[in-house]
């Protein structure tokens, strides 16, 4: 048992001891295994140059006889006695022997050492074919296939045979069937166990490309008790409608197959019973869930998910269909699920979010958040998100609406399109009492070249968020260059009960006496409250003299009379009643609702100052 390991170690240790070459910058491990990285790597120094040219001149590997097996003793002596000029050839002979014995992991180790000593080997077709064969034996078919695409290997029967295996094992059945004619000579040249994996690959490709008769012809070359062959015999019988024969083959696989083969047989049996209606959809889904609980990540799970998705869809189980469909979408290739798969998934998500759906709003929002990667791109997906956010906002679920649109802002929106959405997101965060999140959203999107109008809109919302964090001076600094910001400053001062600053800000902008609107009434009553709180008797008297006639006959006249009445007639309770009676309209417009969403600062109770102050 130790001799193969010693031989592999000897092959590696026979290389000269020099520092390893630098790894290619930004090349992934997979790229390093299968190809030269697309970004040019620093040139590597060949420690044993020249063998790449020698190997390229040797006869092509076009038949399995090229994997000539040599005894372990001979291999040991070859490696031990090889000079520097013959060391790579000794390694090559040993690597081919290991492939012939089916020992891919040991072969790849020898081939990697050869490539380190002569990087030019990566350009030789025979060397790449050997690496592909070793990788296929190591259950790395995708990496192996990448090495088999060189023009010199297109019509090579041995390369076709390995391509057939890699394509079948990665689920590309139609492409694998395209390799059968080219590979047949290389497959027929093999005997016994060496031929078996290629026959199974051809049978699998035939079954999965809906050619069951072709699969059975290939499988006739395999032993009747072979579990892998019985698995695909069963699947072929199932495709031909011979359910009883299929069931027997699957039962035999359960007795003697590997874990993967047993799971495949178990799934195939579920498919048989579902197709024959021996299982109800609900019972089939239960069995599929149990199977997926113990087996994940390959074509078996993909088939189980595909069947689960179909059954859930037929049962109108929206959440079940979205769950299984999303797993297929995320972890397997959507293109293999049919042309209607992705549009169908997106339609299911849209129906869940439709206002006409019976799904409760909070559940609809949860579904979108769980499956937001399924949303359509472009305007259609934006509409789904915006409509859902509007429904959440209308229901007072500001935090959830803000989180939803914040994802939209940073994941789906770019450049100046972030401007209007950033204002919306910040607004929702403020309404949800999260002014810090509002500021973060605005500042993360500040680098875009917005129009002046959009900059001013963003600054207004930023000022509100700052004021709710107690940073009123910073809020006013932000508003300094914003045109028409006076009403917003007044709103912030009113919210913060800063009576002196409020009176000073409002005095120059009082409306004309005469017919006054609801907004004008609110302005005058607020101004009167600020004067009353400051105890400015003269100012109140002047206000009464100027606007008493304007308030006559209006519902707010008693409030104005009380605020501007005789000295000493106003007490804290009266002012509180007056403030509650002031019309809710504001010169600041809709943004006043944002200011009002914040809490009243502590220590700002309605306590009037002394009269005449």
Rosetta blueprint (number, residue, H / E / L):
1 X L
2 X H
3 X H
4 X H
5 X H
6 X H
7 X H
8 X H
9 X H
10 X H
11 X H
12 X H
13 X H
14 X L
15 X L
16 X L
17 X L
18 X L
19 X L
20 X L
21 X L
22 X L
23 X L
24 X L
25 X L
26 X L
27 X L
28 X L
29 X H
30 X H
31 X H
32 X H
33 X H
34 X H
35 X L
36 X L
37 X L
38 X L
39 X L
40 X L
41 X L
42 X L
43 X L
44 X L
45 X L
46 X L
47 X L
48 X L
49 X L
50 X L
51 X H
52 X H
53 X H
54 X H
55 X H
56 X H
57 X H
58 X L
59 X L
60 X L
61 X L
62 X L
63 X L
64 X H
65 X H
66 X H
67 X L
68 X L
69 X L
70 X L
71 X L
72 X H
73 X H
74 X H
75 X H
76 X H
77 X H
78 X H
79 X H
80 X H
81 X H
82 X L
83 X L
84 X L
85 X L
86 X L
87 X H
88 X H
89 X H
90 X H
91 X H
92 X H
93 X H
94 X H
95 X H
96 X H
97 X H
98 X H
99 X H
100 X H
101 X L
102 X L
103 X L
104 X H
105 X H
106 X H
107 X H
108 X H
109 X H
110 X H
111 X H
112 X H
113 X H
114 X H
115 X H
116 X H
117 X H
118 X L
119 X H
120 X H
121 X H
122 X H
123 X H
124 X L
125 X H
126 X H
127 X H
128 X H
129 X H
130 X H
131 X H
132 X H
133 X H
134 X H
135 X H
136 X H
137 X H
138 X L
139 X L
140 X L
141 X H
142 X H
143 X H
144 X H
145 X H
146 X H
147 X L
148 X L
149 X L
150 X L
151 X H
152 X H
153 X H
154 X L
155 X L
156 X L
157 X H
158 X H
159 X H
160 X H
161 X H
162 X H
163 X H
164 X H
165 X H
166 X H
167 X H
168 X H
169 X H
170 X L
171 X L
172 X L
173 X H
174 X H
175 X H
176 X H
177 X H
178 X L
179 X L
180 X H
181 X H
182 X H
183 X H
184 X H
185 X H
186 X H
187 X H
188 X H
189 X L
190 X L
191 X L
192 X L
193 X H
194 X H
195 X H
196 X H
197 X H
198 X H
199 X H
200 X H
201 X H
202 X H
203 X H
204 X H
205 X H
206 X H
207 X H
208 X H
209 X L
210 X L
211 X L
212 X H
213 X H
214 X H
215 X H
216 X H
217 X H
218 X H
219 X H
220 X L
221 X L
222 X L
223 X L
224 X L
225 X L
226 X L
227 X H
228 X H
229 X H
230 X H
231 X H
232 X H
233 X H
234 X H
235 X H
236 X H
237 X H
238 X H
239 X H
240 X L
241 X L
242 X L
243 X H
244 X H
245 X H
246 X H
247 X H
248 X H
249 X H
250 X H
251 X H
252 X H
253 X H
254 X H
255 X H
256 X H
257 X L
258 X L
259 X H
260 X H
261 X H
262 X H
263 X H
264 X H
265 X H
266 X H
267 X H
268 X H
269 X H
270 X H
271 X H
272 X H
273 X H
274 X H
275 X H
276 X L
277 X L
278 X L
279 X L
280 X L
281 X H
282 X H
283 X H
284 X H
285 X H
286 X H
287 X H
288 X H
289 X H
290 X H
291 X H
292 X H
293 X H
294 X H
295 X L
296 X L
297 X L
298 X L
299 X H
300 X H
301 X H
302 X H
303 X H
304 X H
305 X H
306 X H
307 X H
308 X H
309 X H
310 X H
311 X H
312 X H
313 X H
314 X H
315 X L
316 X L
317 X L
318 X H
319 X H
320 X H
321 X H
322 X H
323 X H
324 X H
325 X H
326 X H
327 X H
328 X H
329 X H
330 X H
331 X H
332 X L
333 X L
334 X H
335 X H
336 X H
337 X H
338 X L
339 X L
340 X L
341 X H
342 X H
343 X H
344 X H
345 X H
346 X H
347 X H
348 X H
349 X H
350 X H
351 X H
352 X H
353 X H
354 X L
355 X L
356 X L
357 X L
358 X L
359 X L
360 X L
361 X H
362 X H
363 X H
364 X H
365 X H
366 X H
367 X H
368 X H
369 X H
370 X H
371 X L
372 X H
373 X H
374 X H
375 X L
376 X L
377 X L
378 X H
379 X H
380 X H
381 X H
382 X H
383 X H
384 X H
385 X H
386 X H
387 X H
388 X H
389 X H
390 X H
391 X H
392 X H
393 X H
394 X H
395 X L
396 X L
397 X L
398 X H
399 X H
400 X H
401 X H
402 X H
403 X H
404 X H
405 X H
406 X H
407 X H
408 X H
409 X H
410 X H
411 X H
412 X H
413 X L
414 X L
415 X H
416 X H
417 X H
418 X H
419 X H
420 X H
421 X H
422 X H
423 X H
424 X H
425 X H
426 X H
427 X H
428 X H
429 X H
430 X H
431 X H
432 X L
433 X L
434 X L
435 X H
436 X H
437 X H
438 X H
439 X H
440 X H
441 X H
442 X H
443 X H
444 X H
445 X L
446 X L
447 X L
448 X L
449 X L
450 X L
451 X L
452 X H
453 X H
454 X H
455 X H
456 X H
457 X H
458 X H
459 X H
460 X H
461 X H
462 X H
463 X H
464 X H
465 X H
466 X H
467 X H
468 X H
469 X L
470 X L
471 X L
472 X H
473 X H
474 X H
475 X H
476 X H
477 X H
478 X H
479 X H
480 X H
481 X H
482 X L
483 X L
484 X L
485 X L
486 X H
487 X H
488 X H
489 X H
490 X H
491 X H
492 X H
493 X H
494 X H
495 X H
496 X L
497 X L
498 X L
499 X H
500 X H
501 X H
502 X H
503 X H
504 X H
505 X H
506 X H
507 X H
508 X L
509 X L
510 X L
511 X L
512 X L
513 X L
514 X L
515 X L
516 X L
517 X L
518 X H
519 X H
520 X H
521 X H
522 X H
523 X H
524 X H
525 X H
526 X H
527 X H
528 X H
529 X H
530 X H
531 X H
532 X H
533 X H
534 X H
535 X L
536 X L
537 X H
538 X H
539 X H
540 X H
541 X H
542 X H
543 X H
544 X H
545 X H
546 X H
547 X H
548 X H
549 X H
550 X H
551 X H
552 X L
553 X L
554 X L
555 X L
556 X L
557 X H
558 X H
559 X H
560 X H
561 X H
562 X H
563 X H
564 X L
565 X L
566 X L
567 X L
568 X L
569 X L
570 X L
571 X L
572 X H
573 X H
574 X H
575 X H
576 X H
577 X H
578 X H
579 X H
580 X H
581 X H
582 X L
583 X L
584 X L
585 X L
586 X L
587 X L
588 X L
589 X L
590 X L
591 X H
592 X H
593 X H
594 X H
595 X H
596 X H
597 X H
598 X L
599 X L
600 X L
601 X L
602 X L
603 X L
604 X L
605 X L
606 X L
607 X L
608 X L
609 X L
610 X L
611 X L
612 X L
613 X L
